[in-house]
């Protein structure tokens, strides 16, 4: 024990960044496990902004990537986000290095080399602001090829799903009526819980239909709301949330297989399936539109050009693009709604204005000499009203 303590102190005195390794090839599982002071070890080419922001929010001190964080296909912003937050980034260490790093071990990063104790377990390219800037410039040349591929995928998706996108055929019916109401669709994107908190006043005033996409439904419950509809694979939703009384819609493959349906059946909960190839977020939007919601507010969604080309959404890009195109102005981002709510006159300003008006009236009555007369009239009126109500009960 004494020797291990001395070894730990010696390691802490060495140059570089030191932290606990969190190793997981499944991105979602890794993001749920990392904590402050950890070093995330992953294998993801073209590190996307959403993943990078989640790692920064978890306060990791370093990232070791088996693959290039910028492959040159398009100018992804994940590495820039990490470096801006002061997170050490080592690229291209290879899959063998990832296998050699034990989950939970203390590792050190220094000048592109990964150490476990005194042993070098791998090395890669240490990225800095200049190297990332140079790679982003080169990656912009790959944008045209990605856009061409995106266009081809969009046409193929429209060929398969034209009746759904153009005519809404295949959207399941719900018992809950959304006609004429707002619908708020919460997806589990980065920062979605904070964005939801910013919409408390909007939810209180408009009482929209609350649609939770997968773990977004759990966020609704944790924030004090009950979801009206849950869309997505039930395996990613808590049992209490599934039993909260919401209508459950499970995306299904075109052959009819619906992942997670067995869990719903085991819990004894009713559900409907939605056969389509789009992602759950887009299916939730199509569902709200088919149920005639007058306005759809999205929280936790990303639909910028970078997101369309992002690795994490490559399978659903055409779905997202065409869904937004179909719904048009009916869809509005929750951040815009929160901004508009904040720009309205606050209650404190109204109270201040009312107080100022009362002061002006008081001063005017005092200066004019009518103050005592007005007080007498108000006192007489109050006594008359009091006597009237006493007479009703005697």
ABEGO torsion letter per residue (X at the ends): XAAAAAAAAAAAABBEBBBBBBBBABAAAAAAABBBGBBBBBBBBGBBAAAAAAAAAAGBABBBBABBABAGABBBAAAAAAAAAGBBBBBGAEAAAAAABBBGBBBBBBGGBBBBEABBAEBBBBBBAAAAAAAAAAAAAAAAAAAAAAAAAAAAAAAAAAAAAAAGBGBBBBABBABGBBBBBBBABBGAAAAAAAAAAAAAAAGBBBBBBEAAAAAAAAAGBBBABBBEBAAABBAAAAAAGBBBBBBBBAAGBBBGAAAAAAAGBBBBBBBBABBAAAAAAAAAAAAGBABBBBBGBBABAAAAABAAAAAAAAAAAAAAAAAEAABBBAAAAAAAAAABBBAAAAAAAAAAAAAAAAAAAAAAGAAAAAAAAAAAAAAAAAAAAAAAAX
